[in-house]
Amino acid sequence: MRRLTWSDVTPQPAWLNRRQLIAGAAALAASPALARIEAAPSRYSTDAKPTALEDITSYNNFYEFGTGKGDPAKYAGGLTVDPWSVVIDGLVDKPGTYDLADVIKGQPLEERIYRFRCVEAWAMVVPWIGFELAGLLNRVGVQPSAKFVAFETLVRPEEMPGQKSPFIDWPYREGLRLDEAMHPLTILATGLYGEEMPKQNGAPIRLVVPWKYGFKSIKSIVRISLVDKMPRTTWNMLQPSEYGFYSNVNPKVSHPRWSQASERVIGSGLFGGRQDTLMFNGYEAEVAGLYSGMDLKANY
Amino acid sequence: MDGVNRLARKVPTWVVYLLGLVPLGYLIWGAVAGGLGPDPVKAIEHALGERGLQFLLASLAVTPLRRLGLNLVRFRRALGLLAFLYVALHLTAWVWLDMGLRFGEMATDLTKRPYIIAGMVGFVVMLPLAATSWNGAIRRMGAVAWNRLHRLAYVAILAGVLHLSLLVKVWTVETLVYVALALGLLAVRLVPKAGRARPAGV
């Protein structure tokens, strides 16, 4: 992995300035200024330096707003994220429609600085704010027959112009095996860089599974279902030979159309070159045990 | 139409070259001034590839347009060479900026990845076209052989849209338009010319 140096970091005055501008603009518009979210540091954070806020918020795959990387930043502004509720159903003791505040209630917020690896072979480092999905699942009570967790993104074509595309069967769906969902690295994120989740990054609440390709980390979640069978997932439905259910970052298993051996680092400029991709995106020590005895080539 | 043809005859070909280089200048400006977004490498790579495809389509539109009465044949060489320039730069961007000169990985890609193979085929078949684009080559080869060789442009455009189609993760209207234009421009060449009545003695 290429060593990140201080030159990779957006200078603090620069991003502080941006925040002051944003805060100033917000105050002028007499709307509540972005509040800094209190979050504890985490032992799961990487010491790699985070990608600049501007890059994290302007380079997104969020096809609900269009297929271009800049489309989410351009079109997500109109998304209504308050009020927001999440349906939690299936094999749980306390199913129901939970208001967002209720979903978050009592969950300890942490800052998790995670490596993020897209299946398209680019990478970032993102300082998420969130809590462990296990905390929520334990609160709603997972029944013994539950084996998988299925997630769905909001469908609201009038606010999500990309959903007018007929090429994807909306809603966007993702899923995890229950043990993956209960793993302490798996979080529901509600913010990044110390502030509320930007809409283009999956506001108000999204999944982050750092050892899997980015498309597994579903955005703007409205439904979490505990189920006994492997759920259908959007990219797998589109191209089953290319996107498996597991989709763990694995430099030794190529995507049929491109290699996964290396990745480009967003923010490293024109001549940044590539760095080697790490097994499980660098989280091998934490998660390899989940897959012991499994053929990772067959279960890509 | 005659008016347009008369006007086209007055436009020197260097104007086409110059206009064709504007997007390149714009890209270089963006790269230097930092206006290409968070991933300038992909932005450059995509822009170069797309321009290559567009100029190739433009050069292949010349013959069908001529059958409709619009004669732009004097600009065809410029369009073809601009296509070659952009495709060559696209390849350079991949080798150098995107792959960071990781030749081992690129060699694997060239044997395993259909979209890379298709793209490379497109580039390779354009080489003899660029190499024989000067008047002397046409004279030496003879018009018949030269024309036959330059049918490789059909292979190039097919390889180009195949490269694009294999590369995209989901179909978009844009991709479908490129594929439709390429297939359309090739299909009209299958329409026999017999329908065109030629005045006697011409």
Boltz contact constraints between the chains, C-beta under 6 A:
constraints:
  - contact:
      token1: [A, 55]
      token2: [B, 38]
      max_distance: 6.0
  - contact:
      token1: [A, 58]
      token2: [B, 38]
      max_distance: 6.0
  - contact:
      token1: [A, 59]
      token2: [B, 38]
      max_distance: 6.0
  - contact:
      token1: [A, 59]
      token2: [B, 39]
      max_distance: 6.0
  - contact:
      token1: [A, 67]
      token2: [B, 172]
      max_distance: 6.0
  - contact:
      token1: [A, 167]
      token2: [B, 170]
      max_distance: 6.0
  - contact:
      token1: [A, 167]
      token2: [B, 171]
      max_distance: 6.0
  - contact:
      token1: [A, 257]
      token2: [B, 113]
      max_distance: 6.0
  - contact:
      token1: [A, 257]
      token2: [B, 115]
      max_distance: 6.0
  - contact:
      token1: [A, 259]
      token2: [B, 105]
      max_distance: 6.0
  - contact:
      token1: [A, 261]
      token2: [B, 105]
      max_distance: 6.0
  - contact:
      token1: [A, 266]
      token2: [B, 38]
      max_distance: 6.0
  - contact:
      token1: [A, 266]
      token2: [B, 39]
      max_distance: 6.0
  - contact:
      token1: [A, 270]
      token2: [B, 40]
      max_distance: 6.0
  - contact:
      token1: [A, 273]
      token2: [B, 100]
      max_distance: 6.0
  - contact:
      token1: [A, 274]
      token2: [B, 100]
      max_distance: 6.0
